[in-house]
Amino acid sequence: MPATILDLAADLAAGRVTSRALTERALARIDDPSGEGERAFLHVDRAAALAMADASDRLRAHGIAPSPLAGLPVSVKDLFDVAGQVTTAGSVVLEDAAPATSDAPVVARVRAAGAVLIGRTNMTEFAYSGIGANPHYGTPGNPRDRARVPGGSSSGAAVSVADGMAVAALGTDTGGSVRIPSAFCGITGFKPTQVRVPLDGATPLSFSLDSIGPLAASVACCAILDAVLAGEPIRPPGDLPLAGLRFAVPRQYVLDDLDDAVATAFEATLSRLSAAGAGITDIPFAELHEIPRLGASGGFPAAEAYAWHRDLLDRAGDRYDPRVGGRIRRGAGISAADYIDLVNGRADLIARADAITAPFDALLLPTVAILAPRLADLAADDDYFRLNMLSLRNCTVGNFLDRCAASLPCQAPGDLPVGLMIMGARGADHRLLSIAAAVEAALQNQ
C-alpha cells in the first residue's frame, strides 16, 4: 500500500526524511522508463516542485508546517487551473488556450496547506468516461496489471498515487471519476457532497453533478485532503465503533451483472463486517432503476456539456476523441422541456431515496460492477460503451442523489482490485468518513 499522509508527516517532523527527498523520489518514479509516468502525467512541474520542497524544508526547520500535507508531493488533475499553465482537460482542442491567470480555489488551498504540486495528471478527455482511456496522450496502465485500464476519468491521478508518483491526488467526480479509478487501482477515493467544495477554476462536465475529491492511500488521507479542499479545519475521522452501525445493501440495480470476482469479494466483505458487529439489511431500492430512465437521452452530462462545448465543437469537433464528442453532441437533442423534467425528476427521486435510507447509517455496494477491463477489450465501440456504462453505473447513483461516498479496496490479497463503496447522506460527509475509517480498520484487521 502507498505510504499514508500521516506516516510521512511524522517522518518529516522527526527529521527522518525531507520534502526534497520525497519530491526527488516521486520525480524518479515519474521518470522511470519501466513505469507509467509518461502516460500518467501530461506536465511535470519539476523545477517548481523542487523549489517548493526546498522552501518547505526551510520552513519546517523554523517550526512551520501549515498542515499534514506540508512538503508532500500531490498531483493535480488536468481539469484544474494552475496559475501560468494551460488547462487542457486531457484534450488537444485546448492546447492553444491562454494560461490560467490564477489557481483554482482548490489548488490554491492545497498550495496554502504546504503541499508540493508535482504536476498535472492525464485523464479521459473532458472527463467524459469511466474507463480512463485517452487516445491523444495515451492511457496509463493499471498498477496491478498494465494490460488493464486504470479507470477514469481521473486516470493519471489514481496511477500517480498507486505507483508512488504522488502521496495524494486531486480529482473530480461527476459519475464516479474519483471512485472508479480508486477501485480499479486498489486505493481509496472520496466523493464529497457537491456543495462543500468550490468548482470554480475546474473545466466543467456537468455543473449539476460535478464534485471535487481526493484519491489517496487511506480514509484518513482522504479526510485530510478533503478538509483542505473544503476550506475546513483538518481533523481525523472520528473514532467510531463498527459494532452497532446499520448498513443497507440495495439488492436491485447495483448488484446486477456483477463480475464473479466482484460478487465474491463483496459478499465476503459483508460477512466480515457482519462478524465484526455491523448490522446489514438487504433492501429492494427498486427506485434506483429510475436513474437510467431519467437519463436515457443523455441526462445532465450531455445537456450541460453540450452547452459548454457547442461553440468549440463547431470550430474543432473533428479533433475530439470521437467517443467523447459523440456523447457530448447528444445534448443538442435535449429540449428545454426534457431538461426541466430531468431536474424535477431528480428532485423527486432524491426526496424518496432519502426517506428510504433514513433508518440506516450508510449504504454498502460494489464501487464498480466489473474488474478493470483490458485495453484490448475496448477496441470495438459496442464493447467500449457497454463496459463504460457498467463502470459508471453504481457510482452514478451517488452523484444523481447528491450524496457523499467513499471507495475502499476490499479484494482478497493477491487478487485484482475490487472497490467497496460506502455511501452516506447529503451533508453527512464527516460522519461518512468516520464510518469508512471503521470499515477500513475492520477489513485490515481480519
C-alpha positions as CSV (number, residue, x, y, z in Angstrom):
1,M,0.0,0.0,0.0
2,P,1.3,3.5,-0.7
3,A,2.6,5.5,2.3
4,T,0.0,7.5,4.2
5,I,0.0,11.2,4.7
6,L,0.2,10.9,8.5
7,D,3.1,8.4,8.3
8,L,5.1,10.7,6.0
9,A,4.2,13.8,8.0
10,A,5.6,12.1,11.1
11,D,8.8,11.2,9.3
12,L,9.2,14.8,8.2
13,A,8.5,16.1,11.7
14,A,11.1,13.7,13.2
15,G,13.7,14.6,10.6
16,R,13.8,11.1,9.2
17,V,13.2,12.4,5.7
18,T,13.0,15.8,3.9
19,S,10.5,17.2,1.4
20,R,13.3,17.4,-1.1
21,A,14.0,13.7,-0.7
22,L,10.3,12.8,-1.1
23,T,9.9,15.0,-4.1
24,E,13.0,13.6,-5.8
25,R,11.7,10.1,-5.1
26,A,8.4,11.0,-6.7
27,L,10.1,12.5,-9.7
28,A,12.3,9.4,-10.1
29,R,9.2,7.3,-10.2
30,I,7.7,9.5,-12.9
31,D,10.9,9.3,-14.9
32,D,11.3,5.6,-14.6
33,P,11.1,4.3,-18.2
34,S,9.6,1.0,-17.0
35,G,6.8,2.8,-15.2
36,E,3.7,4.8,-16.3
37,G,4.9,8.4,-15.6
38,E,5.0,9.4,-19.2
39,R,1.3,8.5,-19.6
40,A,0.1,9.3,-16.1
41,F,1.3,12.9,-16.3
42,L,0.7,15.5,-19.0
43,H,3.0,18.0,-17.4
44,V,5.6,17.7,-14.6
45,D,6.5,20.8,-12.6
46,R,10.0,19.6,-11.9
47,A,11.8,22.9,-11.1
48,A,8.8,24.4,-9.3
49,A,8.2,21.2,-7.3
50,L,11.9,21.1,-6.1
51,A,11.7,24.7,-5.2
52,M,8.5,24.2,-3.2
53,A,10.1,21.2,-1.5
54,D,13.2,23.2,-0.5
55,A,11.0,26.0,0.7
56,S,9.0,23.6,2.8
57,D,12.2,22.2,4.4
58,R,13.4,25.7,5.3
59,L,10.0,26.5,6.8
60,R,10.0,23.2,8.8
61,A,13.5,24.0,10.1
62,H,11.8,27.0,11.8
63,G,8.9,25.0,13.1
64,I,6.5,26.0,10.4
65,A,4.3,23.3,8.8
66,P,0.9,24.5,7.7
67,S,-0.8,21.1,7.6
68,P,0.0,17.4,7.5
69,L,0.3,17.9,3.7
70,A,3.2,20.2,4.1
71,G,6.1,19.0,2.0
72,L,4.3,16.1,0.4
73,P,4.0,15.6,-3.4
74,V,0.4,16.0,-4.6
75,S,-0.7,15.6,-8.2
76,V,-3.4,17.8,-9.8
77,K,-5.8,16.5,-12.5
78,D,-5.5,18.4,-15.8
79,L,-9.0,19.7,-15.2
80,F,-7.9,22.4,-12.7
81,D,-6.5,25.8,-13.3
82,V,-2.9,26.3,-12.1
83,A,-1.6,29.9,-12.5
84,G,0.6,30.2,-15.5
85,Q,-0.4,26.8,-17.0
86,V,-2.8,25.8,-19.8
87,T,-5.7,23.7,-18.6
88,T,-6.2,21.2,-21.5
89,A,-8.7,18.9,-19.7
90,G,-7.0,15.9,-21.4
91,S,-7.7,17.3,-24.9
92,V,-5.7,18.6,-27.8
93,V,-8.5,21.0,-28.6
94,L,-7.4,23.4,-25.8
95,E,-3.7,23.2,-26.3
96,D,-3.6,26.8,-27.6
97,A,-5.7,28.2,-24.9
98,A,-4.3,31.0,-22.7
99,P,-2.6,30.0,-19.5
100,A,-4.6,30.4,-16.3
101,T,-4.2,33.7,-14.6
102,S,-4.8,32.2,-11.1
103,D,-5.1,28.9,-9.3
104,A,-8.5,27.3,-8.9
105,P,-9.6,27.8,-5.3
106,V,-9.0,24.1,-4.5
107,V,-5.5,24.3,-6.0
108,A,-4.8,27.5,-4.0
109,R,-5.9,25.7,-0.8
110,V,-3.7,22.7,-1.4
111,R,-0.8,25.1,-2.1
112,A,-1.5,27.1,1.0
113,A,-1.5,23.8,3.0
114,G,2.1,23.4,2.0
115,A,1.8,20.6,-0.5
116,V,4.3,20.2,-3.3
117,L,2.4,20.3,-6.6
118,I,4.2,17.7,-8.6
119,G,2.4,18.0,-11.9
120,R,-0.8,17.7,-14.0
121,T,-2.2,14.2,-14.4
122,N,-3.7,12.6,-17.5
123,M,-7.5,12.0,-17.7
124,T,-10.3,11.0,-20.1
125,E,-10.8,13.9,-22.5
126,F,-13.1,16.4,-20.8
127,A,-13.8,13.9,-18.0
128,Y,-16.4,12.1,-20.1
129,S,-15.8,8.4,-19.4
130,G,-15.3,6.0,-16.5
131,I,-12.7,3.9,-18.4
132,G,-9.8,6.3,-18.4
133,A,-8.7,5.8,-22.0
134,N,-7.2,8.8,-23.8
135,P,-6.3,8.5,-27.5
136,H,-4.5,11.8,-27.5
137,Y,-1.9,11.3,-24.8
138,G,-2.0,7.5,-24.2
139,T,-3.7,5.6,-21.4
140,P,-1.7,4.8,-18.3
141,G,-1.6,1.1,-17.5
142,N,-3.3,-0.1,-14.3
143,P,-0.7,-0.6,-11.5
144,R,-1.9,-4.1,-10.8
145,D,-2.0,-5.2,-14.4
146,R,-0.6,-2.9,-17.1
147,A,-2.7,-4.5,-19.8
148,R,-5.8,-3.2,-18.0
149,V,-7.3,0.3,-17.8
150,P,-6.8,2.5,-14.7
151,G,-10.4,3.8,-14.7
152,G,-11.5,7.3,-15.3
153,S,-11.8,10.0,-15.7
154,S,-9.1,10.7,-13.1
155,S,-6.9,8.0,-14.6
156,G,-3.5,9.6,-14.1
157,A,-4.5,10.7,-10.6
158,A,-5.1,7.2,-9.4
159,V,-1.9,5.8,-11.1
160,S,0.2,8.6,-9.6
161,V,-0.8,7.6,-6.1
162,A,-0.8,3.8,-6.6
163,D,2.6,3.9,-8.3
164,G,4.2,6.3,-5.7
165,M,4.5,9.3,-8.0
166,A,2.4,11.4,-5.6
167,V,1.2,10.9,-2.0
168,A,-2.3,12.1,-2.8
169,A,-4.1,13.3,-5.9
170,L,-6.7,16.0,-6.6
171,G,-9.5,14.6,-8.8
172,T,-13.1,15.2,-9.9
173,D,-16.2,13.0,-9.8
174,T,-19.2,13.5,-12.0
175,G,-20.3,9.9,-12.3
176,G,-17.5,8.2,-10.4
177,S,-14.4,9.7,-11.7
178,V,-12.7,9.6,-8.3
179,R,-14.2,6.4,-7.1
180,I,-13.9,4.2,-10.3
181,P,-10.1,4.7,-10.7
182,S,-9.6,4.3,-7.0
183,A,-11.4,0.9,-7.1
184,F,-9.6,-0.3,-10.2
185,C,-6.2,0.7,-8.9
186,G,-6.6,-0.5,-5.3
187,I,-6.5,2.8,-3.5
188,T,-9.1,4.9,-1.6
189,G,-11.2,7.7,-3.0
190,F,-13.8,10.1,-1.6
191,K,-16.6,12.0,-3.3
192,P,-18.0,14.8,-1.1
193,T,-21.4,16.3,-1.1
194,Q,-21.2,18.6,-4.1
195,V,-21.7,22.0,-2.4
196,R,-18.9,21.6,0.1
197,V,-16.0,22.1,-2.4
198,P,-16.0,25.0,-4.8
199,L,-16.0,24.1,-8.5
200,D,-14.5,27.4,-9.8
201,G,-11.5,27.0,-11.9
202,A,-12.3,23.5,-12.9
203,T,-13.4,22.7,-16.5
204,P,-17.0,21.6,-16.1
205,L,-18.6,18.5,-17.4
206,S,-22.0,18.7,-15.6
207,F,-22.5,21.6,-13.2
208,S,-25.4,19.6,-11.6
209,L,-23.3,16.6,-10.9
210,D,-19.6,17.7,-10.8
211,S,-17.8,17.3,-7.4
212,I,-14.1,17.5,-6.4
213,G,-12.4,14.9,-4.2
214,P,-9.2,13.2,-3.2
215,L,-7.5,9.9,-4.1
216,A,-5.0,8.6,-1.6
217,A,-3.8,5.6,0.4
218,S,-6.4,5.6,3.2
219,V,-9.6,7.1,4.6
220,A,-7.6,9.3,6.9
221,C,-5.5,10.6,3.9
222,C,-8.7,11.4,2.1
223,A,-10.2,13.1,5.1
224,I,-7.1,15.4,5.4
225,L,-7.2,16.4,1.7
226,D,-11.0,16.7,1.7
227,A,-10.8,19.2,4.6
228,V,-8.2,21.2,2.8
229,L,-10.3,21.3,-0.4
230,A,-13.4,22.3,1.5
231,G,-11.6,25.0,3.5
232,E,-12.3,23.3,6.8
233,P,-10.2,22.6,9.8
234,I,-8.3,19.3,9.4
235,R,-9.4,16.6,11.8
236,P,-9.0,12.9,11.7
237,P,-12.1,10.7,11.1
238,G,-13.9,10.2,14.4
239,D,-13.2,7.0,16.4
240,L,-16.5,5.3,15.6
241,P,-17.1,1.7,16.6
242,L,-18.2,-0.6,13.7
243,A,-20.4,-2.7,16.0
244,G,-24.0,-1.3,16.0
245,L,-23.7,0.6,12.8
246,R,-26.7,0.0,10.4
247,F,-25.9,-0.7,6.8
248,A,-28.3,-1.1,3.9
249,V,-27.4,-3.2,0.8
250,P,-29.6,-2.4,-2.2
251,R,-30.4,-5.7,-3.8
252,Q,-31.6,-4.2,-7.1
253,Y,-29.8,-2.4,-9.8
254,V,-26.3,-2.1,-8.2
255,L,-25.9,-5.8,-7.9
256,D,-27.0,-6.6,-11.4
257,D,-24.4,-8.1,-13.9
258,L,-21.5,-8.3,-11.4
259,D,-18.3,-9.9,-12.4
260,D,-17.9,-13.2,-10.4
261,A,-14.8,-11.8,-8.7
262,V,-16.6,-8.6,-7.7
263,A,-19.6,-10.5,-6.3
264,T,-17.3,-12.8,-4.3
265,A,-15.3,-10.0,-2.8
266,F,-18.4,-8.0,-2.0
267,E,-20.2,-10.9,-0.3
268,A,-17.0,-11.8,1.7
269,T,-16.7,-8.2,2.8
270,L,-20.3,-8.2,4.0
271,S,-19.7,-11.3,6.0
272,R,-16.6,-9.8,7.6
273,L,-18.4,-6.6,8.6
274,S,-21.3,-8.6,10.0
275,A,-19.0,-10.8,12.0
276,A,-17.4,-7.5,13.4
277,G,-20.8,-6.5,14.7
278,A,-22.3,-4.3,12.0
279,G,-26.0,-4.6,11.2
280,I,-26.5,-5.4,7.5
281,T,-30.0,-5.3,6.0
282,D,-31.0,-6.1,2.4
283,I,-33.3,-3.5,0.9
284,P,-35.0,-3.7,-2.6
285,F,-34.5,0.0,-3.5
286,A,-36.2,-0.5,-6.9
287,E,-36.3,3.3,-7.2
288,L,-32.7,3.2,-8.5
289,H,-33.9,1.9,-11.8
290,E,-35.4,5.3,-12.4
291,I,-31.9,6.9,-12.8
292,P,-31.1,5.4,-16.2
293,R,-34.7,6.1,-17.3
294,L,-34.4,9.7,-16.4
295,G,-31.1,10.0,-18.2
296,A,-32.0,7.9,-21.2
297,S,-31.5,10.9,-23.6
298,G,-28.0,11.7,-22.2
299,G,-29.0,13.2,-18.9
300,F,-27.3,16.1,-17.1
301,P,-23.8,15.4,-18.6
302,A,-24.9,15.5,-22.2
303,A,-27.1,18.6,-21.8
304,E,-24.8,20.6,-19.7
305,A,-21.6,19.6,-21.5
306,Y,-23.1,20.5,-24.8
307,A,-24.0,23.9,-23.5
308,W,-20.3,24.5,-22.7
309,H,-18.8,22.7,-25.8
310,R,-21.1,23.7,-28.6
311,D,-19.0,26.6,-30.0
312,L,-15.8,24.5,-29.5
313,L,-17.4,21.6,-31.3
314,D,-18.3,23.8,-34.2
315,R,-14.7,25.0,-34.5
316,A,-12.7,21.9,-33.7
317,G,-15.1,19.0,-33.4
318,D,-13.0,16.8,-35.6
319,R,-10.2,16.9,-33.1
320,Y,-12.2,15.4,-30.2
321,D,-12.0,11.8,-29.2
322,P,-15.0,10.5,-31.3
323,R,-16.2,8.5,-28.3
324,V,-16.3,11.7,-26.2
325,G,-17.5,14.2,-28.9
326,G,-20.4,11.9,-29.9
327,R,-21.7,11.7,-26.3
328,I,-21.5,15.5,-25.9
329,R,-23.4,16.0,-29.2
330,R,-26.3,14.1,-27.7
331,G,-27.0,17.1,-25.7
332,A,-28.1,19.0,-28.8
333,G,-31.2,16.9,-28.9
334,I,-32.4,17.5,-25.3
335,S,-35.2,20.1,-25.3
336,A,-35.7,22.6,-22.5
337,A,-38.9,20.7,-21.5
338,D,-36.9,17.5,-21.3
339,Y,-34.3,19.2,-19.2
340,I,-36.9,20.6,-16.8
341,D,-38.5,17.1,-16.5
342,L,-35.0,15.8,-15.6
343,V,-34.4,18.4,-12.9
344,N,-37.8,17.8,-11.4
345,G,-37.5,14.0,-11.6
346,R,-34.1,14.2,-9.9
347,A,-35.5,16.3,-7.0
348,D,-38.4,13.9,-6.6
349,L,-36.2,10.8,-6.6
350,I,-33.8,12.4,-4.1
351,A,-36.6,13.0,-1.7
352,R,-38.0,9.5,-1.9
353,A,-34.5,7.9,-1.7
354,D,-33.7,10.0,1.4
355,A,-36.8,8.6,3.1
356,I,-36.0,5.0,2.2
357,T,-32.4,5.2,3.5
358,A,-33.1,7.4,6.6
359,P,-33.1,4.4,9.1
360,F,-29.5,3.5,8.0
361,D,-26.1,4.9,8.7
362,A,-24.9,4.2,5.1
363,L,-25.4,2.1,2.0
364,L,-22.9,-0.6,1.0
365,L,-22.4,-1.6,-2.6
366,P,-19.7,-2.6,-5.0
367,T,-18.0,0.6,-6.3
368,V,-17.8,-0.9,-9.8
369,A,-19.7,-3.9,-11.1
370,I,-16.7,-5.2,-13.1
371,L,-12.9,-5.7,-12.8
372,A,-10.8,-3.2,-14.7
373,P,-11.2,-4.1,-18.4
374,R,-8.3,-4.9,-20.6
375,L,-7.4,-2.3,-23.1
376,A,-7.6,-4.9,-25.8
377,D,-11.3,-5.5,-24.9
378,L,-12.2,-1.8,-25.8
379,A,-11.4,-1.8,-29.5
380,A,-15.0,-2.1,-30.7
381,D,-17.3,0.8,-29.9
382,D,-20.1,-1.5,-28.7
383,D,-17.7,-3.2,-26.1
384,Y,-16.3,0.2,-25.1
385,F,-19.7,1.7,-24.3
386,R,-21.0,-1.4,-22.6
387,L,-18.0,-1.6,-20.3
388,N,-18.1,2.1,-19.7
389,M,-21.7,2.1,-18.6
390,L,-21.0,-0.9,-16.3
391,S,-18.0,1.1,-14.9
392,L,-20.1,4.1,-14.2
393,R,-23.5,2.6,-13.1
394,N,-23.1,2.2,-9.4
395,C,-21.1,5.4,-8.8
396,T,-23.6,7.5,-10.8
397,V,-26.1,6.7,-8.0
398,G,-24.1,8.9,-5.6
399,N,-23.9,11.8,-8.0
400,F,-27.5,11.7,-9.1
401,L,-28.7,11.6,-5.4
402,D,-26.0,14.2,-4.4
403,R,-24.6,12.0,-1.7
404,C,-21.1,11.6,-0.2
405,A,-19.4,8.3,-0.9
406,A,-16.0,6.6,-0.3
407,S,-14.4,3.7,-2.1
408,L,-12.1,1.3,-0.3
409,P,-10.2,-1.7,-1.6
410,C,-11.9,-5.0,-0.4
411,Q,-10.4,-7.7,-2.6
412,A,-8.5,-10.7,-1.1
413,P,-4.7,-10.4,-1.0
414,G,-3.2,-11.1,-4.4
415,D,-6.5,-10.6,-6.3
416,L,-7.2,-7.8,-8.8
417,P,-8.6,-4.7,-7.1
418,V,-12.3,-4.5,-6.1
419,G,-13.8,-1.5,-4.5
420,L,-16.4,-1.3,-1.7
421,M,-18.5,1.8,-1.8
422,I,-19.8,3.3,1.4
423,M,-22.5,5.9,0.6
424,G,-23.8,8.4,3.1
425,A,-26.5,11.0,3.2
426,R,-26.2,14.5,1.7
427,G,-24.1,16.7,4.0
428,A,-23.1,13.8,6.3
429,D,-19.6,13.8,4.9
430,H,-17.7,13.8,8.3
431,R,-19.8,11.0,9.7
432,L,-19.4,9.0,6.5
433,L,-15.6,9.4,6.7
434,S,-15.7,8.1,10.3
435,I,-17.8,5.1,9.2
436,A,-15.4,4.4,6.3
437,A,-12.5,4.5,8.7
438,A,-14.2,2.0,10.9
439,V,-14.9,-0.3,7.9
440,E,-11.3,0.1,6.8
441,A,-10.0,-0.9,10.2
442,A,-12.2,-4.0,10.2
443,L,-11.1,-5.1,6.8
444,Q,-7.5,-4.6,7.6
445,N,-7.7,-6.4,11.0
446,Q,-9.2,-9.6,9.7
